[in-house]
């Protein structure tokens, strides 16, 4: 999958230690992760770029244990300087998801809970 240039970049790029941990995609709720990926890439690029989003989906779905280092190299042309941060967030969420019974990252569940609480608070404020 990696070209000669990609192989050189893989050797010369410094990756976070978290990238050495494996993710088993069969333990991950892919629909939840796809929603996060689409939202995050859209935030980074400032628009919905279906090509980049689909590429990211393919890269994480291409193997049971995807290689985040290779994914980072392949996404760099699109996400540029934001790529390392995006990949670290993605990998952290995937690692969390594979340990969760529902396959959903704990961080996303907590964020959703906070969002629902905020909605209730706003609704209560508006009713007063």
DRENFI-446345 format. One record per residue (C-alpha): residue number from 1; residue in three letters; x, y, z. Coordinates in steps of 0.05 Angstrom, whole numbers. Last residue first. Example, Ala and Ser with C-alpha at 12.3 -4.5 7.8 and 13.67 -1.06 7.14 Angstrom:
REM residues 2
+-----+-----+--------+--------+--------+
|   n | res |      x |      y |      z |
+-----+-----+--------+--------+--------+
|   2 | SER |    273 |    -21 |    143 |
|   1 | ALA |    246 |    -90 |    156 |
+-----+-----+--------+--------+--------+
This chain:
REM residues 128
+-----+-----+--------+--------+--------+
|   n | res |      x |      y |      z |
+-----+-----+--------+--------+--------+
| 128 | UNK |   -783 |    609 |    663 |
| 127 | UNK |   -796 |    561 |    604 |
| 126 | UNK |   -735 |    588 |    566 |
| 125 | UNK |   -689 |    572 |    624 |
| 124 | UNK |   -716 |    501 |    630 |
| 123 | UNK |   -705 |    489 |    556 |
| 122 | UNK |   -635 |    516 |    560 |
| 121 | UNK |   -619 |    472 |    620 |
| 120 | UNK |   -648 |    411 |    585 |
| 119 | UNK |   -608 |    425 |    522 |
| 118 | UNK |   -544 |    433 |    564 |
| 117 | UNK |   -557 |    366 |    598 |
| 116 | UNK |   -566 |    334 |    529 |
| 115 | UNK |   -500 |    363 |    504 |
| 114 | UNK |   -465 |    340 |    567 |
| 113 | UNK |   -490 |    269 |    557 |
| 112 | UNK |   -468 |    271 |    484 |
| 111 | UNK |   -398 |    294 |    504 |
| 110 | UNK |   -394 |    238 |    555 |
| 109 | UNK |   -415 |    186 |    503 |
| 108 | UNK |   -364 |    214 |    454 |
| 107 | UNK |   -308 |    210 |    506 |
| 106 | UNK |   -327 |    138 |    524 |
| 105 | UNK |   -315 |    117 |    452 |
| 104 | UNK |   -372 |     75 |    424 |
| 103 | UNK |   -361 |      0 |    412 |
| 102 | UNK |   -423 |    -15 |    454 |
| 101 | UNK |   -384 |    -54 |    507 |
| 100 | UNK |   -327 |     -2 |    505 |
|  99 | UNK |   -255 |    -26 |    500 |
|  98 | UNK |   -254 |    -21 |    424 |
|  97 | UNK |   -285 |     48 |    427 |
|  96 | UNK |   -230 |     77 |    471 |
|  95 | UNK |   -176 |     55 |    423 |
|  94 | UNK |   -216 |     83 |    365 |
|  93 | UNK |   -226 |    149 |    402 |
|  92 | UNK |   -151 |    156 |    416 |
|  91 | UNK |   -135 |    137 |    345 |
|  90 | UNK |   -182 |    190 |    316 |
|  89 | UNK |   -156 |    244 |    362 |
|  88 | UNK |    -84 |    227 |    345 |
|  87 | UNK |   -101 |    224 |    271 |
|  86 | UNK |   -134 |    293 |    273 |
|  85 | UNK |    -76 |    324 |    311 |
|  84 | UNK |    -25 |    295 |    263 |
|  83 | UNK |    -66 |    316 |    202 |
|  82 | UNK |    -79 |    389 |    220 |
|  81 | UNK |    -15 |    413 |    185 |
|  80 | UNK |    -40 |    387 |    118 |
|  79 | UNK |   -111 |    358 |    120 |
|  78 | UNK |   -112 |    337 |     47 |
|  77 | UNK |    -40 |    320 |     30 |
|  76 | UNK |    -29 |    295 |    101 |
|  75 | UNK |    -85 |    243 |     95 |
|  74 | UNK |    -40 |    188 |     65 |
|  73 | UNK |     17 |    198 |    115 |
|  72 | UNK |    -32 |    197 |    174 |
|  71 | UNK |    -66 |    134 |    148 |
|  70 | UNK |      2 |    100 |    142 |
|  69 | UNK |     17 |    116 |    215 |
|  68 | UNK |    -53 |     96 |    235 |
|  67 | UNK |    -43 |     26 |    208 |
|  66 | UNK |   -112 |     -8 |    208 |
|  65 | UNK |   -123 |    -73 |    248 |
|  64 | UNK |   -183 |   -107 |    217 |
|  63 | UNK |   -162 |    -78 |    151 |
|  62 | UNK |   -188 |    -31 |     97 |
|  61 | UNK |   -242 |     -1 |    142 |
|  60 | UNK |   -197 |     53 |    172 |
|  59 | UNK |   -168 |     74 |    104 |
|  58 | UNK |   -235 |     68 |     68 |
|  57 | UNK |   -270 |    114 |    117 |
|  56 | UNK |   -213 |    164 |    112 |
|  55 | UNK |   -218 |    163 |     36 |
|  54 | UNK |   -294 |    173 |     41 |
|  53 | UNK |   -284 |    235 |     84 |
|  52 | UNK |   -230 |    262 |     37 |
|  51 | UNK |   -275 |    253 |    -24 |
|  50 | UNK |   -338 |    277 |     11 |
|  49 | UNK |   -307 |    344 |     27 |
|  48 | UNK |   -360 |    377 |     71 |
|  47 | UNK |   -333 |    447 |     84 |
|  46 | UNK |   -286 |    487 |    129 |
|  45 | UNK |   -229 |    437 |    118 |
|  44 | UNK |   -216 |    423 |    192 |
|  43 | UNK |   -289 |    427 |    214 |
|  42 | UNK |   -312 |    384 |    155 |
|  41 | UNK |   -258 |    333 |    173 |
|  40 | UNK |   -283 |    332 |    245 |
|  39 | UNK |   -356 |    324 |    227 |
|  38 | UNK |   -344 |    269 |    176 |
|  37 | UNK |   -297 |    232 |    223 |
|  36 | UNK |   -347 |    237 |    282 |
|  35 | UNK |   -404 |    210 |    240 |
|  34 | UNK |   -360 |    154 |    213 |
|  33 | UNK |   -340 |    136 |    284 |
|  32 | UNK |   -413 |    129 |    306 |
|  31 | UNK |   -428 |     86 |    245 |
|  30 | UNK |   -365 |     44 |    255 |
|  29 | UNK |   -383 |     19 |    325 |
|  28 | UNK |   -315 |    -10 |    341 |
|  27 | UNK |   -300 |    -81 |    364 |
|  26 | UNK |   -291 |   -108 |    293 |
|  25 | UNK |   -242 |    -50 |    281 |
|  24 | UNK |   -190 |    -83 |    327 |
|  23 | UNK |   -144 |    -25 |    344 |
|  22 | UNK |    -70 |    -37 |    356 |
|  21 | UNK |    -26 |      6 |    402 |
|  20 | UNK |     39 |     34 |    372 |
|  19 | UNK |      2 |     97 |    351 |
|  18 | UNK |     -4 |    116 |    425 |
|  17 | UNK |     71 |    128 |    425 |
|  16 | UNK |     60 |    192 |    384 |
|  15 | UNK |     91 |    190 |    314 |
|  14 | UNK |    157 |    221 |    291 |
|  13 | UNK |    161 |    220 |    215 |
|  12 | UNK |    225 |    197 |    181 |
|  11 | UNK |    211 |    123 |    174 |
|  10 | UNK |    138 |    131 |    152 |
|   9 | UNK |    158 |    188 |    106 |
|   8 | UNK |    209 |    143 |     72 |
|   7 | UNK |    157 |     88 |     63 |
|   6 | UNK |    107 |    138 |     36 |
|   5 | UNK |    157 |    162 |    -16 |
|   4 | UNK |    171 |     90 |    -37 |
|   3 | UNK |     96 |     77 |    -42 |
|   2 | UNK |     57 |     48 |     16 |
|   1 | UNK |      0 |      0 |      0 |
+-----+-----+--------+--------+--------+
